[in-house]
Every structure is written in structure tokens, then in C-alpha cells.
Amino acid sequence: MFETINLWIQDHQQLVYSLIFTYCVSKASILPVFVGVFVVSESLLLGPSMIAMISGSVAGDLLRFWLGRKYGDAIVRKMPDALSKWMGKTLRLFEHYGVAYILLCRYPNTIRSISVFPVGMSSMSFMRFLPLSIASILIWIGIYFALGYVLGEGMSELLERNLTLLSPVLLIVFLGLGWFGLKRIDKLEQQAEKAIK
């Protein structure tokens, strides 16, 4: 199955780069892990993959910052009460943690899709926000891509040795560890929310 996916990606690289860019605009996630796996298997090229992930993430952050700055209050007022309270908590997280929030907000499950929106609603200037956002993007893409690259190298070695059954097992183990790591980040986020109540 892995080989079939590889072949499809090789045949549709431009489409895949476009999908990577679009996904990174819409939200941050562990997508770089999978990109790393497919770069090692030579289904994707390193340069275009990095450009798609980084430019998509920057575009998404700029869009959310701009929306928060220009329409934030109006959007929050029109939200249902539960969502507007949640947005208020996210804004308080930013106010409490500042720079650390921007550097770490990209991957906690509950806030990663809108994490920059509250920053746009704050008093932080765009010129202060932009380098912090880029640093956060580079840190998280770098970490997750490196994990995927290492995983992909291991899978390639196993495939070369015809241990094809073990490769999916290792992928499942790795995804399980990634899920556990994200849950741990979510717990830390919940503790931070309690601290600012």
C-alpha cells in the first residue's frame, strides 16, 4: 500500500504541493511528519515541499492576523456564546503567555486552527508579530519534518529488507506516539487555561 501511495504522489507532485500549501493555510498540524516520510522515499522533493509548508503557514497566519485585527470584535460578537467564551479564553492565554503563546500555539489541538486570530485582536503590532510567527512556523515544521524524515528512513530500510509488514506497524506506533504527545500538549494547555481563570 505504501508503494502505491508513493507512486500516486510521484505522478501528481504538483497537485500534492498545492494540497500541502492549502492545508497549511487552513491549519497547522502534524502534516510535516508525512511530508518528511515522502521526501525520504523520493516521492516529493525537499525544496518544493518546504516552500509549500512554510509559505502556506505564513499565508494562513497573515490571513488570521488580518481578520482578527480588522474584524475580530465584530466576528466574536456574532459567535454563539460558547464559542465566544472559548475565543475569550484563547485571547487571555495570549495575554498571559505573550511570545511563548505565539511560539507554542501552533499545535495544541483545540486552538491551532485559529491561534493567530486572537493575536490580531490584541495590541501587538504586526511588525512584532511577523518574526515571531515565522520563528514558530520554522521551529514546528522543522521538528515535525525531522521526525517524519527519520521515520521515513527507517521505513525505507525495512522495505529494502522486505520487512513490509513491520513498516505499517512502525508507522502506527509512531502515529500513536505523536497522538500521545499532542494529548500531553493539550493537557498543558488546559492547565494554562486554569491558571488564567
Backbone hydrogen bonds in HBPLUS format (Angstrom, degrees):
<---DONOR---> <-ACCEPTOR-->    atom                        ^
c    i                          cat <-CA-CA->   ^        H-A-AA   ^      H-
h    n   atom  resd res      DA  || num        DHA   H-A  angle D-A-AA Bond
n    s   type  num  typ     dist DA aas  dist angle  dist       angle   num
A0005-ILE N   A0001-MET O   3.00 MM   4  6.36 159.2  2.05 155.5 160.2     1
A0006-ASN N   A0002-PHE O   2.93 MM   4  6.18 161.8  1.96 149.3 154.9     2
A0007-LEU N   A0003-GLU O   2.92 MM   4  6.16 161.2  1.96 149.5 153.7     3
A0008-TRP N   A0004-THR O   3.01 MM   4  6.25 159.9  2.05 148.4 153.8     4
A0009-ILE N   A0005-ILE O   2.92 MM   4  6.15 164.9  1.94 157.6 161.4     5
A0010-GLN N   A0006-ASN O   2.90 MM   4  6.15 160.4  1.94 152.5 158.1     6
A0011-ASP N   A0007-LEU O   3.01 MM   4  6.22 149.5  2.10 145.1 153.1     7
A0012-HIS N   A0008-TRP O   3.04 MM   4  6.22 126.2  2.34 140.2 154.6     8
A0012-HIS N   A0009-ILE O   3.11 MM   3  5.05 137.9  2.29  96.6 108.7     9
A0016-VAL N   A0012-HIS O   2.98 MM   4  6.24 160.2  2.02 156.9 163.3    10
A0017-TYR N   A0013-GLN O   2.84 MM   4  6.16 159.4  1.88 160.4 165.6    11
A0018-SER N   A0014-GLN O   3.05 MM   4  6.27 154.8  2.12 143.6 150.4    12
A0019-LEU N   A0015-LEU O   2.87 MM   4  6.19 152.4  1.95 148.9 157.2    13
A0020-ILE N   A0016-VAL O   2.84 MM   4  6.08 155.6  1.90 151.3 158.0    14
A0021-PHE N   A0017-TYR O   2.98 MM   4  6.20 164.5  2.00 148.0 151.7    15
A0022-THR N   A0018-SER O   2.92 MM   4  6.15 167.8  1.93 149.9 153.3    16
A0023-TYR N   A0019-LEU O   2.87 MM   4  5.99 163.2  1.89 150.2 154.8    17
A0024-CYS N   A0020-ILE O   2.97 MM   4  6.14 159.6  2.01 150.3 156.0    18
A0025-VAL N   A0021-PHE O   2.94 MM   4  6.25 138.3  2.12 146.2 158.3    19
A0026-SER N   A0022-THR O   3.09 MM   4  6.36 157.0  2.15 148.0 153.4    20
A0027-LYS N   A0023-TYR O   2.95 MM   4  6.19 157.7  2.00 155.2 160.8    21
A0033-VAL N   A0030-ILE O   2.98 MM   3  5.67 149.5  2.07 121.2 129.3    22
A0034-PHE N   A0031-LEU O   2.96 MM   3  5.47 118.5  2.35 114.7 127.8    23
A0035-VAL N   A0031-LEU O   3.07 MM   4  6.40 158.2  2.12 152.8 159.7    24
A0036-GLY N   A0032-PRO O   2.87 MM   4  5.98 157.7  1.92 144.1 149.4    25
A0037-VAL N   A0033-VAL O   3.12 MM   4  6.48 151.7  2.20 144.2 151.6    26
A0038-PHE N   A0034-PHE O   3.04 MM   4  6.34 158.3  2.09 149.5 154.5    27
A0039-VAL N   A0035-VAL O   2.83 MM   4  6.07 136.6  2.02 148.2 161.1    28
A0040-VAL N   A0036-GLY O   3.13 MM   4  6.32 162.7  2.16 149.1 152.4    29
A0041-SER N   A0037-VAL O   3.19 MM   4  6.46 152.0  2.27 139.6 147.4    30
A0043-SER N   A0038-PHE O   2.92 MM   5  5.31 142.9  2.06 163.8 170.0    31
A0044-LEU N   A0038-PHE O   3.17 MM   6  5.70 154.9  2.24 125.8 125.0    32
A0042-GLU N   A0039-VAL O   2.98 MM   3  4.91 154.1  2.05 102.4 109.8    33
A0049-SER N   A0045-LEU O   3.15 MM   4  6.08 151.6  2.24 145.7 154.3    34
A0050-MET N   A0046-LEU O   2.93 MM   4  6.12 165.3  1.95 160.7 163.8    35
A0051-ILE N   A0047-GLY O   2.94 MM   4  6.17 166.9  1.96 159.2 163.4    36
A0052-ALA N   A0048-PRO O   2.91 MM   4  6.01 160.2  1.95 143.6 148.9    37
A0053-MET N   A0049-SER O   2.98 MM   4  6.24 164.0  2.01 151.6 155.7    38
A0054-ILE N   A0050-MET O   2.85 MM   4  5.91 173.0  1.86 158.3 160.5    39
A0055-SER N   A0051-ILE O   2.89 MM   4  5.70 158.5  1.93 144.5 151.3    40
A0056-GLY N   A0052-ALA O   3.01 MM   4  5.75 149.6  2.10 132.8 142.0    41
A0057-SER N   A0053-MET O   2.99 MM   4  6.08 157.8  2.04 143.1 149.3    42
A0058-VAL N   A0054-ILE O   2.89 MM   4  6.11 163.0  1.92 154.3 159.1    43
A0059-ALA N   A0055-SER O   2.90 MM   4  5.98 165.1  1.93 146.1 150.8    44
A0060-GLY N   A0056-GLY O   2.94 MM   4  6.10 157.4  1.99 145.1 151.5    45
A0061-ASP N   A0057-SER O   2.93 MM   4  6.16 158.8  1.98 148.2 153.8    46
A0062-LEU N   A0058-VAL O   2.88 MM   4  6.11 164.2  1.90 156.9 161.3    47
A0063-LEU N   A0059-ALA O   2.93 MM   4  6.09 159.3  1.98 148.0 153.8    48
A0064-ARG N   A0060-GLY O   2.97 MM   4  6.18 166.4  1.98 151.1 154.4    49
A0065-PHE N   A0061-ASP O   2.85 MM   4  5.97 159.8  1.89 151.0 157.2    50
A0066-TRP N   A0062-LEU O   2.92 MM   4  6.00 164.7  1.94 147.3 151.9    51
A0067-LEU N   A0063-LEU O   2.91 MM   4  6.12 162.9  1.94 151.0 156.0    52
A0068-GLY N   A0064-ARG O   2.91 MM   4  6.04 159.4  1.96 144.9 150.8    53
A0069-ARG N   A0065-PHE O   2.85 MM   4  6.06 155.9  1.90 150.9 158.0    54
A0070-LYS N   A0066-TRP O   2.83 MM   4  5.92 166.2  1.85 155.8 159.4    55
A0071-TYR N   A0067-LEU O   2.79 MM   4  5.40 155.2  1.85 140.0 148.6    56
A0072-GLY N   A0068-GLY O   3.08 MM   4  4.02 132.5  2.32 108.5 113.1    57
A0075-ILE N   A0071-TYR O   2.85 MM   4  5.97 162.1  1.88 166.0 172.2    58
A0076-VAL N   A0072-GLY O   2.92 MM   4  6.12 167.6  1.94 158.3 161.5    59
A0077-ARG N   A0073-ASP O   2.98 MM   4  6.14 156.6  2.04 148.0 154.3    60
A0078-LYS N   A0074-ALA O   3.29 MM   4  6.49 139.7  2.46 138.2 147.3    61
A0078-LYS N   A0075-ILE O   3.13 MM   3  5.31 130.6  2.39  99.1 111.9    62
A0079-MET N   A0076-VAL O   3.17 MM   3  5.18 153.9  2.24 101.9 109.8    63
A0084-SER N   A0080-PRO O   2.88 MM   4  6.10 161.1  1.92 161.3 167.8    64
A0085-LYS N   A0081-ASP O   2.85 MM   4  6.05 153.8  1.91 153.7 160.1    65
A0086-TRP N   A0082-ALA O   3.04 MM   4  6.23 155.9  2.10 141.6 148.4    66
A0087-MET N   A0083-LEU O   2.87 MM   4  6.13 151.1  1.96 145.4 153.4    67
A0088-GLY N   A0084-SER O   2.94 MM   4  6.17 147.8  2.05 138.3 147.2    68
A0089-LYS N   A0085-LYS O   2.92 MM   4  6.29 150.1  2.01 147.9 155.7    69
A0090-THR N   A0086-TRP O   2.99 MM   4  6.29 153.7  2.06 145.1 152.3    70
A0091-LEU N   A0087-MET O   2.93 MM   4  6.21 153.6  2.00 147.5 154.5    71
A0092-ARG N   A0088-GLY O   2.93 MM   4  6.21 151.8  2.01 144.4 152.4    72
A0093-LEU N   A0089-LYS O   2.84 MM   4  6.16 146.8  1.95 146.0 155.6    73
A0094-PHE N   A0090-THR O   3.07 MM   4  6.42 154.4  2.14 144.7 150.7    74
A0095-GLU N   A0091-LEU O   2.89 MM   4  6.22 162.7  1.92 150.3 155.1    75
A0096-HIS N   A0092-ARG O   2.83 MM   4  5.95 147.1  1.94 144.9 153.5    76
A0097-TYR N   A0093-LEU O   2.90 MM   4  6.02 161.3  1.93 151.7 156.4    77
A0098-GLY N   A0094-PHE O   2.59 MM   4  5.04 149.1  1.68 147.1 152.3    78
A0100-ALA N   A0097-TYR O   3.12 MM   3  5.48 130.4  2.38 151.4 138.3    79
A0101-TYR N   A0098-GLY O   3.01 MM   3  5.32 123.3  2.34 104.0 118.1    80
A0102-ILE N   A0098-GLY O   3.29 MM   4  6.77 154.8  2.36 150.6 156.7    81
A0103-LEU N   A0099-VAL O   3.02 MM   4  6.33 157.8  2.07 153.9 160.5    82
A0104-LEU N   A0100-ALA O   2.90 MM   4  5.97 142.1  2.04 146.5 156.2    83
A0105-CYS N   A0101-TYR O   2.73 MM   4  5.33 137.3  1.91 154.0 159.1    84
A0111-ILE N   A0108-PRO O   3.31 MM   3  5.97 146.5  2.43 116.0 124.0    85
A0112-ARG N   A0108-PRO O   3.11 MM   4  5.74 136.5  2.31 165.2 174.9    86
A0115-SER N   A0111-ILE O   2.83 MM   4  5.18 113.3  2.28 155.9 173.5    87
A0117-PHE N   A0114-ILE O   2.87 MM   3  5.41 139.7  2.03 120.8 132.7    88
A0119-VAL N   A0116-VAL O   2.97 MM   3  5.10 121.7  2.32 101.5 117.4    89
A0120-GLY N   A0116-VAL O   3.11 MM   4  6.52 149.7  2.21 155.5 163.9    90
A0120-GLY N   A0117-PHE O   3.12 MM   3  5.28 121.8  2.47  99.8 113.5    91
A0121-MET N   A0118-PRO O   3.03 MM   3  4.92 127.3  2.32  91.4 105.9    92
A0122-SER N   A0119-VAL O   3.07 MM   3  5.09 147.1  2.18  99.4 109.5    93
A0128-ARG N   A0125-SER O   3.19 MM   3  5.32 134.2  2.41  98.3 110.2    94
A0129-PHE N   A0125-SER O   2.96 MM   4  6.21 156.4  2.02 149.4 156.8    95
A0130-LEU N   A0126-PHE O   2.89 MM   4  5.96 168.3  1.90 160.6 161.1    96
A0133-SER N   A0129-PHE O   2.83 MM   4  6.03 157.4  1.88 161.8 169.5    97
A0134-ILE N   A0130-LEU O   2.97 MM   4  6.20 164.9  1.99 157.3 160.8    98
A0135-ALA N   A0131-PRO O   2.92 MM   4  6.05 157.1  1.97 142.5 149.2    99
A0136-SER N   A0132-LEU O   2.94 MM   4  6.14 159.0  1.98 146.6 152.2   100
A0137-ILE N   A0133-SER O   2.92 MM   4  6.17 161.6  1.95 152.0 157.0   101
A0138-LEU N   A0134-ILE O   2.92 MM   4  6.13 167.7  1.94 154.0 156.8   102
A0139-ILE N   A0135-ALA O   2.91 MM   4  6.07 159.8  1.95 150.9 156.7   103
A0140-TRP N   A0136-SER O   3.01 MM   4  6.16 179.8  2.01 157.5 157.5   104
A0141-ILE N   A0137-ILE O   2.90 MM   4  5.92 165.0  1.92 153.5 158.7   105
A0142-GLY N   A0138-LEU O   2.93 MM   4  5.72 152.7  2.00 134.5 143.3   106
A0143-ILE N   A0139-ILE O   2.92 MM   4  6.16 159.5  1.96 150.8 156.1   107
A0144-TYR N   A0140-TRP O   3.01 MM   4  6.10 174.8  2.02 153.9 154.6   108
A0145-PHE N   A0141-ILE O   2.78 MM   4  5.68 157.6  1.83 148.1 155.6   109
A0146-ALA N   A0142-GLY O   2.99 MM   4  5.95 159.6  2.03 141.1 147.1   110
A0147-LEU N   A0143-ILE O   3.06 MM   4  6.35 155.9  2.12 147.1 153.7   111
A0148-GLY N   A0144-TYR O   3.00 MM   4  6.25 160.3  2.04 147.9 153.0   112
A0149-TYR N   A0145-PHE O   2.77 MM   4  6.01 151.6  1.85 150.9 159.9   113
A0150-VAL N   A0146-ALA O   2.96 MM   4  6.18 164.0  1.98 152.2 155.2   114
A0151-LEU N   A0147-LEU O   2.95 MM   4  6.16 162.8  1.98 148.1 153.5   115
A0152-GLY N   A0148-GLY O   2.74 MM   4  5.89 157.7  1.79 146.2 153.0   116
A0153-GLU N   A0149-TYR O   2.88 MM   4  6.17 151.9  1.96 147.6 154.9   117
A0154-GLY N   A0150-VAL O   3.08 MM   4  6.36 159.0  2.13 148.5 153.6   118
A0155-MET N   A0151-LEU O   2.90 MM   4  6.21 155.6  1.96 150.7 158.0   119
A0156-SER N   A0152-GLY O   2.84 MM   4  6.03 155.4  1.90 147.9 154.7   120
A0157-GLU N   A0153-GLU O   3.02 MM   4  6.28 160.2  2.06 149.5 154.0   121
A0158-LEU N   A0154-GLY O   3.05 MM   4  6.29 157.0  2.11 144.9 151.3   122
A0159-LEU N   A0155-MET O   2.83 MM   4  6.08 156.4  1.89 150.6 157.3   123
A0160-GLU N   A0156-SER O   2.90 MM   4  6.14 153.6  1.98 147.6 154.9   124
A0161-ARG N   A0157-GLU O   3.11 MM   4  6.38 138.1  2.30 138.0 148.8   125
A0161-ARG N   A0158-LEU O   3.10 MM   3  5.06 125.6  2.41  92.2 106.5   126
A0163-LEU N   A0158-LEU O   2.83 MM   5  5.12 167.7  1.84 154.8 150.5   127
A0162-ASN N   A0159-LEU O   2.97 MM   3  4.86 158.5  2.02 104.7 108.5   128
A0166-LEU N   A0163-LEU O   3.05 MM   3  5.54 129.5  2.31 109.5 121.8   129
A0170-LEU N   A0166-LEU O   2.88 MM   4  6.17 158.7  1.92 156.6 162.1   130
A0171-LEU N   A0167-SER O   2.92 MM   4  6.20 155.1  1.98 151.7 159.4   131
A0172-ILE N   A0168-PRO O   2.89 MM   4  6.13 158.0  1.94 148.2 153.4   132
A0173-VAL N   A0169-VAL O   2.90 MM   4  6.20 157.8  1.95 149.4 155.9   133
A0174-PHE N   A0170-LEU O   2.82 MM   4  6.02 162.8  1.85 150.7 155.4   134
A0175-LEU N   A0171-LEU O   2.85 MM   4  6.08 163.1  1.88 151.7 156.4   135
A0176-GLY N   A0172-ILE O   2.85 MM   4  6.03 150.5  1.93 144.5 153.2   136
A0177-LEU N   A0173-VAL O   2.90 MM   4  6.23 153.8  1.97 149.7 156.6   137
A0178-GLY N   A0174-PHE O   2.86 MM   4  6.17 154.6  1.92 149.2 157.0   138
A0179-TRP N   A0175-LEU O   2.81 MM   4  6.05 155.7  1.87 147.6 154.0   139
A0180-PHE N   A0176-GLY O   2.91 MM   4  6.14 159.1  1.95 147.1 152.8   140
A0181-GLY N   A0177-LEU O   2.89 MM   4  6.14 155.4  1.96 146.1 152.9   141
A0182-LEU N   A0178-GLY O   2.95 MM   4  6.24 155.1  2.01 149.0 155.3   142
A0183-LYS N   A0179-TRP O   2.92 MM   4  6.20 153.1  1.99 149.6 157.3   143
A0184-ARG N   A0180-PHE O   2.98 MM   4  6.25 149.7  2.07 145.6 153.9   144
A0185-ILE N   A0181-GLY O   3.02 MM   4  6.37 151.5  2.10 144.4 152.0   145
A0186-ASP N   A0182-LEU O   2.90 MM   4  6.21 152.9  1.97 145.3 153.0   146
A0187-LYS N   A0183-LYS O   2.92 MM   4  6.27 149.7  2.01 146.2 154.0   147
A0188-LEU N   A0184-ARG O   3.02 MM   4  6.34 157.8  2.07 148.3 154.0   148
A0189-GLU N   A0185-ILE O   2.90 MM   4  6.19 148.5  2.00 146.0 155.4   149
A0190-GLN N   A0186-ASP O   2.91 MM   4  6.24 153.0  1.98 147.7 154.6   150
A0191-GLN N   A0187-LYS O   2.96 MM   4  6.27 154.0  2.03 148.9 156.0   151
A0192-ALA N   A0188-LEU O   2.96 MM   4  6.22 148.8  2.06 141.4 150.1   152
A0193-GLU N   A0189-GLU O   2.87 MM   4  6.21 151.7  1.95 148.7 156.7   153
A0194-LYS N   A0190-GLN O   2.99 MM   4  6.29 155.9  2.05 147.4 153.1   154
A0195-ALA N   A0191-GLN O   3.03 MM   4  6.26 146.2  2.15 140.3 149.7   155
A0196-ILE N   A0192-ALA O   3.22 MM   4  6.55 133.3  2.45 141.8 152.7   156
A0196-ILE N   A0193-GLU O   3.20 MM   3  5.37 136.4  2.40  98.3 109.5   157
A0197-LYS N   A0194-LYS O   3.35 MM   3  5.32 157.4  2.41  99.4 106.0   158
